[in-house]
């Protein structure tokens, strides 16, 4: 595949995926919005109807209140109250009904065949005990109940919202209701309209996506690929530099192991062999002559141990694992000061917390690279390192008073600034931020990694060192590493 085709694919594919993701998100959000709108409309309608039904029931109660409060409970008085309620209707399917609290129907103006029947065990098509639920709501002080009932105007079972109250003086349940099939039709129309709007929105998104992809494709075909070739050259050079650095590091370790540790080990071996030969050949009184040789072997062995520690410390400082990043930075500053004329100040702000191993290593390597660059190129006298534990990030700042350099030119020059680009990419891989500002007399490098979790405050390094037990020593008197 040619470079232009790759660029075109890399430009079009993310755009297409983004537009597809936007379309899915818009459809989901629109569907959720329509669902919420339906729920709100239904709830508002039912609440208004419940209030209306309560007012109707209160009106019916006021119509029979004089007869109820009269204290008479004879059949004539009750029949008069029933007739008054039967005459109260509203609309085509609005009426009042009466039951006693044991479930027997006393009055039903639209279904007179139910009068006198015991409907306590009546169930609707969904299996719910309709009359028992109504009586329970009435006994609880009055309330609304949704159930299924035959609609007089259509003779079809339809959802209904009923509101009932108790008339305890006569052991009655008085109620009325409104059928909700019209509400269901209205809600279905809302759903259909919402679905139509969603389809139209998806069509518009598709048109916009197609136009955008065509524009990107046309732009990609006309794009000059020189910048991409330059980027490819930088990447190749970076890869070569990484490989070269690895090879140089391997060569350095190989030389140190060969020229330092290996020679010392051979010398110790020869000395020990000489001591063994003397012990084997010399008479017992003369065995004392072996002691100086063995002493020299032990001295050489101490040198071997120190050399091993030095190599290990250069690979990764033990302080970074034992006492944390701040102690390792202090040790690094002391070593750098001893080998150069720099004055290095290390300070810390905020409440210390534990860092992930990758974060601590990255910040330490950044400080190491920065101090090395200052020593080699900045011609500075004073360097300040600040480790700040902010609420949302851990920030390392390195500032010197050196000659400075052109940051933009360094970043765009493929032959220079490899180390800074490596640092930037290393911080970016951890989700952090890297920034460098330079001018004559002041260069400031800042690296921040996010606070992955809230840890307990770390003890002060000086206190930790004082509280540690004395180091153990091996049989030769050397400190165990």
HELIX and SHEET records of a PDB file:
HELIX    1   1 UNK A    3  UNK A   69  1                                  67    
HELIX    2   2 UNK A   75  UNK A   87  1                                  13    
HELIX    3   3 UNK A  112  UNK A  114  5                                   3    
HELIX    4   4 UNK A  130  UNK A  139  1                                  10    
HELIX    5   5 UNK A  181  UNK A  221  1                                  41    
HELIX    6   6 UNK A  226  UNK A  256  1                                  31    
HELIX    7   7 UNK A  257  UNK A  262  3                                   6    
HELIX    8   8 UNK A  263  UNK A  281  1                                  19    
HELIX    9   9 UNK A  284  UNK A  289  5                                   6    
HELIX   10  10 UNK A  290  UNK A  315  1                                  26    
HELIX   11  11 UNK A  318  UNK A  322  1                                   5    
HELIX   12  12 UNK A  325  UNK A  339  1                                  15    
HELIX   13  13 UNK A  357  UNK A  373  1                                  17    
HELIX   14  14 UNK A  374  UNK A  378  3                                   5    
HELIX   15  15 UNK A  407  UNK A  412  1                                   6    
HELIX   16  16 UNK A  418  UNK A  429  1                                  12    
HELIX   17  17 UNK A  461  UNK A  467  1                                   7    
SHEET    1   A 5 UNK A 105  UNK A 108  0                                        
SHEET    2   A 5 UNK A  96  UNK A 100 -1                                        
SHEET    3   A 5 UNK A 172  UNK A 179 -1                                        
SHEET    4   A 5 UNK A 156  UNK A 167 -1                                        
SHEET    5   A 5 UNK A 143  UNK A 151 -1                                        
SHEET    1   B 5 UNK A 343  UNK A 350  0                                        
SHEET    2   B 5 UNK A 382  UNK A 389  1                                        
SHEET    3   B 5 UNK A 393  UNK A 400 -1                                        
SHEET    4   B 5 UNK A 442  UNK A 450 -1                                        
SHEET    5   B 5 UNK A 433  UNK A 439 -1                                        
END                                                                             
